[in-house]
Amino acid sequence: MITFSNVTKVYPNGTVGLRNVNLSIADGEFVAVIGLSGAGKSTLIRAINRMHPISSGTLTVNGTDVMKLSGKGLRQLRRGIGMIFQSFNLVTRTTVIRNVLTSFVPDLPLWRRILGIFPRSAKLKALEALDKVGILEKAYSRVDQLSGGQQQRVALARTLAQNPSIILADEPVAALDPVTAKSVMDDFRNINRNMGITVIINIHHVELALEYCDRVIGVRSGEIVFDGPASLVDESVLALIYGDASYEAI
């Protein structure tokens, strides 16, 4: 369970990222966060693993106040929360499996980190994660030889390898063509349904949000202006979230 209680985030320059947010996300939900650029979608997502520390209020993950964590406790929290980015964040000049294996680095003894030697158990888990996202045959290919969609699947496999209970995805399909974007969204849906992992996606593509996600959270100027089933999102709701902007062009 993820719970926001009166959460506000103000950046050093005075910009308000979140304003008095109250929100609960249950285990196993598949949630889309939608809204205009600058509305606070990324801030909401990144507050959960404390990439963006909140300014006031309380944010808990499975009963733990994330703002009270530091050092080892914060690292442990983040081990259970996978993060997927628009830019993939891969080392492109090495192999797919080496990228997935980086998820195990925090758990390795110092000598293994220095030498870059991974135990067999880690390699098996990395291969299993690649199989789950359908690119096992690319395990020993260089990342820079892959398409954008394949690279995002590598990033997803790297996250799965750390055995998270939550996956946060910040614009994971923004850089992909429509066909590839749907394929990657299929992966997120399968992971959510088959593995029970909570998935929270910040996404610009409203049509994809409504097609794939069970719940939609609409953010405008740092505030939650809609929170409900995707089936209830209609033109009036979209007008509330996007105002006069054409969401179809966002």
N, C-alpha and C positions, 0 to 999 in steps of 0.2 A: 504493500500500500504506500502510495506517495501522497502526502498531504501538505498543501500550502495553506497557511493560516495568516491572513492579513499581511501577505508578503509584498513588500515594496523594494524596488531596486532603483537607486539613483547613482548614475555614473559620476566620476569626478568632475566632468564638465557641466554637471547640472542636469543632463538629460535623464528623464524618467523612463526607465525601461519597463518596469512593472509598477502598478499602482493598486495597492490594497487587494491583492489577489487571494481568493479563497477557492480551493480546488482540491478534489480527491480523485485519485486514479487507482483503481483496484488492480490486483494481480491478474495478469492474463489479458488485459484489455489491449485493443488495437486502436490507437487514438491519433487523429490528424489535428495538427494545429495550423490554422489558416488565418490569413490577414495580409494587409498591405506590407510592403517593405518598410522596416522601421517601426512596425506596430508593437514589437516586443516578443515575436515568436521565438527567435533564437535565444533571447534572454531567458524566456520561460524554460526552454529545453535545457540550457546550459546551467541554470540554477540548480537543477536536480543533482548533478554530480559536482557542484560547487566550482565549475569552471568560471562562473560569474557569481561571486558571493553576494548574497542579498544584503540590503541595508537595514531592513527591519522586518518584524514578523517572525514566524517559525515555519521551517520547511523540514519535514521528516520523511525518511525512507525506511519503511519497515520499523517504525517506532523510534528511529535514531535521528536526533537533531543534527543535521549535516553541518550546521555552523559551529557546533561544539567539537567537531572532529579536527584533528591535526595529525601530522606525521603518519605513523603506521595505521591509525584508525581511518584516516582519510584515504590512504592508499587501498585499504581493504574495501572501503565503500566503492571506490572506483573500479576495483577488480570485478565487482558484481554488476557493474553498469557499463555495457558496451556503448561505444560512441562511433557513429558513422558520419563522415563529412562529405560535402559536395565534391571536394577536391581529391578524394580517395586517401590522401596521406600515405602513399606507398613509396618504397625505395625502388624506383623503376629500373635500375641497372643490375638488379639481382633477380633471383628466381621467385616464383610465386610462393613456393613452400617456405623459403627463407623469410618472406614477409609475414606469412601466417605464424611462423615460429617466434616472431618477436613478441607475440602476446605472452609467451612463457618466460621472457627475460626477467621480470621482477621476482619470479619464484626460484631462479637459478642461483647456485653458489657462485661466489665471486669469480672463481677460477674458470667456470664454464662461461660466464659473461665475457671475460677477457679473451678467451680463446674462441668464443663463438661455437662451442660444442653443445649440442642438445641431446638429451637422453632419447632412447628409442621410443619411450612412452609418449614423449612430446611430439615426435615425428608422426606416430600413429594417430594421435589426436588431431594433428594438423591435416593429415590426409583425410580423416573422417569428416572434418569441417568442410574441406573442399568438395568432398563427395555430396554433402548436404546441399550445397549451392550449385551443384551440377558442373563443376569445372575440375574434377579430379585429374582429367587427362592433361591439364595445363600445369600440373604441379611443378614440373622442372623446366618450364618455359620462362624466359625473362619477361618481367612485367611490361616492359616497353614494347613488347610484341603483341600485347593484348588490346582489344577494343575497350572503349570506355565502359561499356556494360560489364565486360569480363573483369576489368579492374575494380569496379564497385563490388562485384561478387567476391573478389579476393579480400577486399576490406571487410566485407560481411563475414567471410570465413574466419578471418583473423579475430573478429569480435566473438564469433561462436566458440572459437577455441578456448577462450578464457571462461567459458561456461557461465555467462551472465544470466541474471534473472530479469534484467531490464535492458532494452536496447533503445538508445536515443539516436535519432537520425535527423541531421540538420541539412535540409535540402538535398537528400541523397540522389534524386533523379533530375535535378535542375540542369545538369550538363549533358543529359542523354536525349537521344531522339525519341519520339513518342513510342515506337515499337519496343525499343530497348527499355524505356522507362517502365512500361507495363510488365515486361519480363522481370525486372528487378523488384517491382511491387509484388509480383507473384511470389518471389522468394520471401519477402517480408511477411506476407500473409501465411505462407506455408510454415514458416518458423513460428509465428504466433499461434497458429492453430495446432500444429503437430508437436511443438515443444513447450507450449504454454508460457512462452516468454512475453512479458509486457513490451509492447512496441509503441513508441511515441515519435511521430514523424512531423517535423516542421516542413510544410510543403506548399509551394505556390500553385500547383496544378489542382484547382478545385475539383475538376472532373475525376481525377485519380483519387482524391481524398474521399469523394462520395462513393466511388465504385469499390474501393478496397477496405476502407476503415469503418469500424462499427460506431465510433463516436467522433464527433467533431467539436473542437474548441475554437471559437472565433475570438481573435484578439484585435483590439483597436485602441491605439494610443495607450498601450500598457494595461488596458483593462479587459477582463473577460466579458464580452457582450453576447456570446452565445455558447451554450454547452448542452449538447444533446445528441441523440441518435442521428446518424447520417441521413436516415430516411425522412427526418423532419426539416432538413435544410431545403428551403425554397427561395424564390426570388426576394421575398421580404426579409428573410434571414441574411441573405447575401448583401442586400442593401444596407442592413444594419452593420455588417462587418466591413464592407468596402465603401460605403457611401456612394458618391457619384462616380467612382472609378469603375472601369470595365474589368471585372474580375476575369473575364475570358481572355483578356490580353495580358494578364499578370503572369 
